[in-house]
């Protein structure tokens, strides 16, 4: 009888042979599939700057609490500065075996600072470390987006002043049909109102993101005498998390930023749509600058509004990112679950899309050229029908009678013939 070959065991991921920093109770490393699934440093390395900031503040807190000597802190500070330089220069060597930015940094810290580096994780878990890093990163992303929205709003107001001085009148539209005449400046001010609401929502999201979860540990805090307040103060965070279970698993701040970003992108998409129409041959109000449009590979006469179309398209991606985050967190039991790793890429992509789209629309607005008056589409006289009806009301005619008089549209002089003067 032939002896059957035993089934092969799970293949192990290719690593550098180093034991994982979390692997104290493991005889071997993860299987190949899990090792590959766990790797996040290709995208979470953008957290490097805030991770180093958080580690430095934590180390200083340990020293204040008597858990780290001044000499050990000095070695840690020196090593963290060196790591920051290596990352900035692109010479830092990321290892797949260390999965993410946090373990890669800690591994290098131990290499450089020795026993002092091995002390930095006291009172800290990757759970509260990641939560802190994401909050700090989100706060910075909110600040960049809010400033970009302010710059766009200023550009819109500058152009509004220009069009107000030129007394440019356009047809306001409802249902994409001519409705009533308005100043073009009024339209630009409408877009500014949207941006003001966006900045308000971003400010609200920032306030709730600015909470320090450090000290929450893996889920139940720490028995060590940690200086939570001092660390939070050093990081510029005015509040401390109140519940350790919630702190390590909370990603509301990410979803809230993505929600604010989704509304902002909806507004940018609406602005883009208006400008796409107004720079086309049918409306003939504006001309796009060459810097914000592209040509056709086949049709030499085309000037396509690519900046605006790409912004309009990015809105859908941002909406999807919000849904992805909500889907990840909706069914998670307390406290930390590894699923939360999947909330990072939507957060990063949303921030990138919003910041770039705000810059792109700002560039378009700054480069818009108003067509000469004789080239613009004329305003239909029918858009004055409401003004005629309201003039009749001012002269004492009941509104519904005036409304019927104005449709079909009549010449103003005919409509007002015989109308009584204003009745007090």
C-alpha positions, 0 to 999 in steps of 0.5 A: 500500500502506497503511503499517502503524502500529507497535505502541505501546511500553510505557507508562511509569509516572506519576512526578514526572519525577525519576530513580530513585535506583537509575537511574544506568545507565537512560535511562528509568524502568520500564514502567507495570506494573513501576512499579505492581508495585514500589510498596510504600510504602503498607504499608512506611511503617510501617518509617519509625521503624526506617528513620530509626534505622538511617540515623542509626546508619549515618551516625554509623558513617560519621563514625567511619570517617572517611567523613563529616565532623562537619558533614555528620553534623550536617546529616544528623541535623537532616534526619532529625529533620525527616523524623521530624516530618513523618512523625509529623504526616502531612505527609510527601509519599510519591512513587510514583516512589520506590517504598518508604519507604527511597527516599522517606526518602533522597530527602527527606534529599537535599532537606534536607541536600544533598550530605551527604544524598547521602553516606549510602548509602556502604557500604550497599545497600537489600538490607542496609538493608531486612534491618535495618529488618525485623529491628528492626521484628520485634524491636519486634513480638515485644516488644509481643506478649510483653508482651500475652501477659504481661498476658493471663497475669496476668489469667488468674491473677487470675481463677484466684485468685478462683475458687480462693477461691470453690472453684469446681469444674467438669467437666474434659472429654475428647472434649467429654464430662464426665471428672473434676471439677477446680477452675476455677482449674486450667483457667485455669492450663492456659491460662497454661501455653500462654502461658508456652510462647508467650513462650518461643518469642517470646524465642527468635525475638527472640534470632535476630532481633537480628542486624545485617546492615548492612555486607553491602551488596548481597550481597558486603559493602563495601571501605569501612572500616565500623564494623559493631560500633559501628553494631550496638551503637548499635541494640541488636543484640548480634550481627553477621551472619557471611555477607553472601550470607545476611544480605541474603536471610535472612527466617528471623526473619520466618518464625520469629516468624510460626511462634511467632505461629501457635502463640500464635493456636492457643492463643488460639483454643482459649481462645476456643472453651472460653469460647464454650462456657462462656458459652453456654446449654448449659454456663451457667458464665460471662456475657460482659460487654456490652463483649466481645459484640454483639447480633443485628440480628433476635433481641433476646435474643442476646448473641454472643461476637464478640471470641472468634469473631473471635480464633478466625477470625484464627488462620486468617489467621495460619496462612496468613501463615506459609505465604505466607512459607515459600512465597516463600522456599522456592525463592529462589537466593542471594542477594537476590531481589525476591520477598522484598518479598512477605514484608513484608505477612504479617509486618505482618498477623501482628503486628497480628493477634496483638497485637489478639487477645491484647488482645481475649481479655484484655478478655474474661477481665477482664469474665467474670462467674461465674453464680450457682451455682444457674444453672450446669449441674450436674456429673454424678455419673459424673465421680467414677467414676475417684475411686471406682476409685482409692479401691478400688485404695487398698484393695487391689482390682486396678485393672481390677477396680475399673474394671469396678466403676465402670462402670456407675457405682455409688453410692460406698457400694455400690461400696466395700462389702466392699472390703478395706482398704489393703494394704501 
